[in-house]
C-alpha cells in the first residue's frame, strides 16, 4: 500500500481507470450501452429498468439522470464487461 500523508491507499488505486470517466451517464444512456453489448430491455418496475441477457446476469438499472460512478462500475462488473468494453459500446 502507498501512504499519502496519514492515509493508506488500496493497491492499484490511482492506476489505470480515471474515476470521472464513468460520470455523467444517465440510467437510460447506460441501458443503450448495455443493449449495444447484447442486453435486452425486458421490463421496467417502478424506476428500475430490468435488462436480460441469455448468458449473463440480469441487470437492474435505476432510471436516474446520473448514475453514481461506483454503481455503474458495479453493474459493468456484474455484466462481465470491462470498463473499456463498456465505453467502446457507448458510441
Secondary structure, DSSP 4 states (H G I P E B T S, - for coil): -EEETTEEEPTTTTSS--GGGG-S--HHHHHHHHHHTT-EEEEEETTEEEEE-SSS--EEEE--SS--HHHHHHHHHHHT--HHHHHHTT-
